Amino acid sequence: MRVHFIAIGGSAMHNLAIALCLKGIAVTGSDDEIFDPARSRLEKYGLLPAEFGWHPERITPDLDAVVLGMHARIDNPELIRAQELGLKIYSYPEYLYEQSKDKLRIVIGGSHGKTTTTAMILHVLAHCGIEADYMVGAQLKGFEVMVRLSHTAKVMVIEGDEYLTSPIDRRPKFHLYRPNVAIITGIEWDHINVFPTFDIYREQFSKFIDLIEPDGTLIYCDEDKEVHRVAVENRRTDIQKLPYVCPEHRVVDGVTEIGHTKLRIFGHHNLLNLTAARLACRQVGVTDEQFDEAISTFEGASKRLELVKKSESSRDRMGATGHFDCAVYKDFAHAPSKLRATIHAMREQYPDRRLVACMELHTFSSLTQEFLQQYSHSMDEADVRYVYFSQHALQLKKLPPLDPEEVRKAFGGNVEVFTDSATMVAKVKAMEWKNANLLMMSSGNFDGIDFNQLAEEVLG
């Protein structure tokens, strides 16, 4: 079998290409540019194109399938050639469904918490010896690739993104997976370039529920009023509905505990994700005792409240544990609810620490003037609040310029706004870091900040 990828360098696309290669399928691909880590990973598996660019002569009648990435344009010459030849053209969500339609599919949807919940489920299943295929949106510790497809697994766990499927398929990706077990973690307006109103955005989750397989299960966060609304308004009687809320817990010496289980993660939002993962794992036969044993070793998904570095206090060096003077964390948070949840988690876990929170406006939505008002007071629980955005990023996204003062007012007037990351970093480094934590939040990297180097310099 031969499969060709148009825009093979995408985050999900290159992982799917590697997964198919590992499954024994002959894979080729094209792209106009490929950056690391995709470049080095494709090269490792012999899948890196010999030259970049689009080459319609590579599209031949003997191809069994063409997978079209979101990065490709509708006038892509390879796509046009595939259409002329009448080849079967899939988006990567379509192809994932084709590869998993005979498996039990657990699909995690929501505006936030998808990656962490997916990672938790996979961690527990692996710990319990339950083979599972998967697609997840971040590199996970202990997993070589972000996509796994096999002939033997009976379960597939899929992170269900609500963004569009491909240039020629304008459906949200998670509408194509037809879950047996569906999770909705939260609903907060995002991707305003394709969902111009909140009502249109919320409707995508209602449709997601409609697409659950008969006799399936919906697991939903009952603390989120919008999730509660779409779940309750849906009148399907042929699915099981399982609402969840944050479990009872306590923080002892800087460690979060549920019952007798000590966790390596913390924060209200992570405990919600944990509960959703528990309910999903029950659907495939994992007991609560097995779940608790497994989840106690879960350290979190990459860039999701990830500890970069901590400095130990003198008490630690004398033998006590769980205390340190300063810690640097990074988080993928960029939407308003994510900022609130992540900052609240840091505040709850370290109530006696001064908290310095830095966030980058990086996504299309966050850099749009009409969306900025959603950030009002989203960083209030931090003691020092810095917001950075790049004027160059606005140009790349073809958005009008932003006035830093407008950004400051949108956040409630209680932030300092930077358009030069070096200036912000210099101010961070100049601070006194005794009994204080630094939280860096972005879906980008603050225009090239090396978080490990920053942590080293902050902590001395």
N, C-alpha and C positions, 0 to 999 in steps of 0.2 A: 504493500500500500504506500502511496506517495501523497504527501501533503505539503503545500506551499503556503508560506506566511507572507502576506503583504503588510509591511511595517512590523517586522519581527523584533525590533529593538524595544518595544514597549514593555512596561513593567510586568503586566500580566501575560502579554504575548510571548515574550522570550521564555518565561517559565513554562507556559503551555507547550512551546516548541521542544524544550528540554524534556518535559514529561513524556511527550509522544516519542521522542528519540529513545528514551529509556525503556519505553514499551515495545520497541522494535520496529517502529514505523519510520520510513525514509522521509526526512524533513529537509526542505530547503526554505530560503527566505530572502527578502529584500528589505532595504530601508535606505532613506536618504542620509541618515546620521544615526549613530548608536554610541551611547556613552556608558561608562561604567556605573553600576556593576554588570549591566546587561552585556556589554562588549566582552569583558573577560570571561564571563560565564558561558556565553555562546561560543567563544573561541575554545574553551576547555572541552566542549562537547563536539567540536568540529562543525558548528552550525553558523559561524560568523561568515557573512557574505564576503566573497573575494574582493569585491569592489562595491562601494555604496552607490545608490541611485536606483532608478526604476528601469527594469529591463523586460519589456513585454515578451521578448523572445523566450524567456524562461517559463512562460505560461503555455504549456503544451497539452494536447488532448489526452495524454496518458495520466494526467493528474487526477487523483481520486477526489481531492477536495482542495479548496482554497480558503484560508482563514484570513479575514480582513480586520485589521486593527483600526482603532478609533483615530489614530494619528494620520492615517491615509485620507486623502481628499477624494471627493466623489468623482473627480476627473482623472484619478490616478491611471496612468497608461496600462499598468498590469491588471487593474480591476476591469478596465474597458475590454482588454483582450480576453479575460476570463469570461466576461459577459457575452462577448462575441462567440466564444467557443461553446457556450451553454454549460460551463462547468458548475458544479455545486459550490456555492459560495456561502461560507458560514461566518458569522461573527464569533468571537471566542466564547461568549456565553452559550450560543447555539451549539458550538462544538462540545463544550463541557456537558451540556444536556445529552447530546448524542452519546457521549461516552459513559453517561451515568444513568440513563433512563431505565435500566433494569436493576438499579441499586436503590436503597433507602436514602433519600436525600434530605439532609438537615441544612436549611438555608437560613443564614443570620442576616436580617435586614435592620435598618435603623439609621438615623442621622449620626449617631455616635455609638461607640462601644462594640462595633461589629468585629474589628480585628481582635480585640482582647477576648471577647466571648468565643470567637472561633478558635483562638489559640488555647483557651481553657479546655474546650471540648476535645480538641486534638491531643492535648497533654494528658487528659484523663483517660481517653481511649487507648493511647499508647501505653500508659502505665498499667492498664488493665489487660493488655494483650489483645485488644480488639482492632483488627486491621481496618483501616479506613483510607479511602482516597480523599483528596481535599483540594481546595483552592482558597488561598488566604492572601490578604493584601500586604503582608509584611514578612520579612525573613524571620523565621522562628528558630529559637535555640533548639538544636537537636534534629532539625529538619533541613535536608540539603537544598531542597527547592521549594518554591511556593505553590507548586501544583504537583499532585501525584495522581496518576491514572494507572490502574492495574486491571488484570483480568480476574483477580481473585477476591478483592475487597467487596463486601456486600453493603457497605455504608459509604456515602460520600458527604463530606462536610464542606459547605460552600459559603464564603463571605459574599453576601448579596448586595452589590453596589446599585444605587438607584440612578446613577448617571446613564447617559444614552449608550446604546449597544454598539452602533457603528455608523459610518457616514450614510449608509443606505438603509439603516434600520433605527428609527427614532424611539423605539421602546426602551424603557429602563432595563438595565441588565437583569435585575432580579425578577423581572416578569417572565423570563425565559426558563427558569429552573424548575418550576412546578414542584414545590417541596412536599415531602411527606410530613416533615416537621418544620414549621416556620417559626422564627423568633423575630419579634419587633422590639428593639431596645429603647427607642426614643424617636420622636418626630420633631424636628426643628428645621425651619425653612433653610434650604441651601440650593446651590446650583441655579441661581436666579436667571442665568443666561438662557436656560432651557425650561425652567419652571417659573414664569414671570410673576405668579401670585402664590401665596401660601396655600390657598385652596387647591390650586392645580398640583402643587407639590404633595400635599396631604392625600390627594386622591390616588396617587401612585401606590400608597400603602394599602388603601382600600382594595385596589385591584390586585395587589399582592396576596391579600387574604383570599380573594375570589379564586386565585390560581392554585391554592393548596389542593392536593389530591384528595378525592373522597376518602373518608375515614382517617384523614390526617389530623394533625395537632397544631394549634396555634398557641405559642408561648409568648406572653406579652407583658410589658412593664405597666403595672396598674398605677404606679405613682405618676406616670406621665399622662397628663390630661388629654393630650391629643391621641396618644396610643390607646388610652381607655376609650376614647370616643369612637375611633375607627373599629375597634374590636367589638364594642357593644352594639354599634349601629349595624354591623354585619349580621345578617339574619340566617346565615348558613346553619343548618341543623345536622349536617353530615360530617362535622369536624368537632374535635374536642378542643375546648378553650381553657388554657391554664394561665391565669394572671399571677404575677409575682410582685413582691415588694422587698425592700431591703431587710435582710435577716437581723435578728438581735446579735449584737457583737459588743466587744469591749476592747480598749487599747491599754495594754499593760507593758510598761517599760518600753514604749515605742513599738510594740508588736501588736497587730490586730489579731483577735481571737474570736472564733465562732464556736461556741461550746468548748470542747477540749482541743479543738484544732487550731494550731498556731499558723498564721499565714505569712507569706513573704511579700504580699501585696497589701495595699491599704486604700482607703477612700470609699465614700458612699457609693460612687458610681461603679467602682470595681466590685463591691459587694453585690450590687444589682446584677452586674455581668456574671458573677459567680453563680448567683441563684438561677439565672436563665440557663447557664451551662449545666447546672445540676439537673434541672427539669428535662433538658434535652438528653442528657446521658441516661436518665431513667428510661427513656423511650427505647434504648437499645440494650437494656438489661443491666446497667450499672447500678449497684446498690449505693445507698447514702454512705455506708461505711467505706466502700471502695472509693467513692468520690472524695470523701474527706482525706483519706490517706494520700490520694494522688494530688489533690489540689494544694496540700501543705507544702509540696515541693515546687509549685509553679512560681516562677520569678517574674512573670509579666512578658508582654510582647514588646518587641523592639520599638523604642521611642515612645512607649506608652507609660508615662510616669517612671521613666528609666533612670536609675541612679547612675550618674556619671562618675562621681567620686565623693568621698566623705573624709573629713579629718577627725581623728579620734581625740577625745578629751583625755586629760590626765587620769581621770577615773578609769577609762578603758585600759590605759597602759598599765594600771595597777591591778587589773583583773576583772573589773565590772564590765557588763555588756549592755548593748542597746542604747548607749548614750554617745553623742559626739557633738562637737562644737558647731560644725558647719557641714552642709551637704549641698551638692549641685545636682539638679535633676533636669532632664529634658523630656518634653512631651509633644506629641503630634497635635495638640489642641490648637484649633484655629477658629472654630465657630463659637458664638457667644456662650452657648450652654456648656461647651467643652471647657472654655476658660473658667466659667463659674465652678464647674465640678472639680477641675484639677486644682484650682486655687483653694477651694474649700477642703479638698482632701489633704493638702499640705498643711492648712491651718488646723484641721482636726487632729492630724497625726503629730504635729509639732506646735502645740498651742503656745509654748513659751518662747518660740523663736521669732525673730524678725524675719519677714518674708519679702524678698525682692523678686518681683515677677516681671519678666520681659516677654512680650509677644510680638510676632511679626504678622502684619496684614499681607497675605501672600496669595490667597485664592482669588479667582475672578469675583466671587460674591463679596468677599471682605473688602475689596478695593473699589466697590461700587458705592457711589454716594448715597443712593436711596437705601442701601442695606446697612450702612454704617450705624444707623440709629438703633439697630438690634443689639449693639454692644453697650448700650447705656448701663453704667454701673456694674459691668461684668467683672471688673477687677478690684472691686471695693474691698475685698477681704485681705488684699495684700497691703503691706506697709509702704512699699515703694513700687510704683507702677510705671513701666516704660513700654511704649509702643513704637515699633519701627516699621517703616514701609519704604520701598524703593521706587523712585520716580521712573527708573528704567523698566521696572516690572509693569508699571502702568502703560508705558509705551509698547512693550511687547504684547500686552493684552489688548492694545488699542482702546484704552480707556482714557477719559479726560483727566487732566492733572488734579491732584488732591491738595488742598490747603491744610498744612499741619494743624492750624487753629481749628478748622472744621472737624478734624479727627479728634482733637482734644475735647471739643464740646460734645461730640457724639458719645464719647466714653463717659461723659458727665463732668468734664472739666477737672478730673482728679488724676490725670496721667500726664507724663512728659513725653512728647512726641519727637522722634528722630527720623531723619531721612538719610543719615549716614551711619552705617552700623559701627564703623570704627570709633566715632564719637561716643556712641552709646556704650560700647565695650570699654573704652577708656574710663568712662564714669563708673562703670561697674567695678573695674579693677581697683579704682581709687577708694572704694568704700572700706569701712571697718567690717571684717567678716567674723568677728567673735559672736557666737550664739546667734547665727543667722543662716538662712538657707537661700539659695538662688534657684529660681525656676525659669527655664527657657522654653517658650511655647511657640511652635510654628510647624506648618506642613512643609516648610522650606528649610533654609539653613542660615538665615540672617545675612544673606549675601556672602556666604563662604566662611562663616565662623567655624573654627575647629573646636568643638565642645570639650574635647579632652584637654587640649592645651589651655583653654579658658579656665577649666576647673583647676588645673595644676597651678595656674597663676593666681587664681582667687584664693586657693587654699594654702598657697605657699609651699 
